[in-house]
Amino acid sequence: MQAPPPVVIVTQPGSGPVPQTSNWQTGMCDCFSDCGVCLCGIFCFTCLAYQVASDMNECCLCGTSVAMRTLYRTRYGIPGSICNDYMATLCCPLCSLCQIKRDINRRRAMHTF
């Protein structure tokens, strides 16, 4: 008796790829566009990570992760890749986290968050 062939999944379930129709509201190093966020990140990185995770209704331990950045980017159709997200969080986790928080704040002000 021969085993059935394995099932190979070639696409993930869902409605297809999210169109990339948006961009980050600020750049990675635009700290002066919202000094409060950057100061919070500098003096209490953990607090800022918790705020980002809370804003996104995710686990408080996930705020600084590659997964969180990727989730945020794909949710809002921001171009990029997991590799770019990995490099951003590896090379400058503070700048990466501040960028996400600034983006959340600006999208809230525009009522798109």
Residue pairs with C-beta under 8 A, 6 or more apart in sequence:
18 74
18 75
18 77
19 77
20 77
20 78
20 79
21 77
22 76
22 77
22 78
23 78
23 79
24 78
24 99
24 103
25 102
25 103
25 106
25 107
26 33
26 34
26 99
26 102
26 103
26 106
27 99
28 88
28 92
28 95
28 96
28 99
29 95
30 99
30 102
31 37
31 38
31 95
31 98
32 38
33 102
34 98
34 101
34 102
34 105
37 48
37 98
37 101
37 102
37 105
38 98
40 47
40 48
40 51
40 101
41 48
41 94
41 97
41 98
41 101
42 94
45 64
45 93
45 94
45 97
48 63
48 97
48 98
48 101
49 60
49 63
49 64
49 97
50 60
50 63
51 63
51 101
52 63
52 64
52 68
52 97
52 100
52 101
52 104
53 59
53 60
53 61
53 62
53 63
53 68
54 60
55 101
55 104
55 113
56 68
56 71
56 72
56 104
58 68
58 71
62 68
63 97
64 89
64 93
64 96
64 97
65 89
66 82
66 85
66 86
66 89
68 100
69 85
69 88
69 89
69 96
69 100
70 82
70 85
72 78
72 100
72 103
72 104
73 80
73 85
76 103
76 107
88 95
88 96
88 99
89 96
104 113
107 113
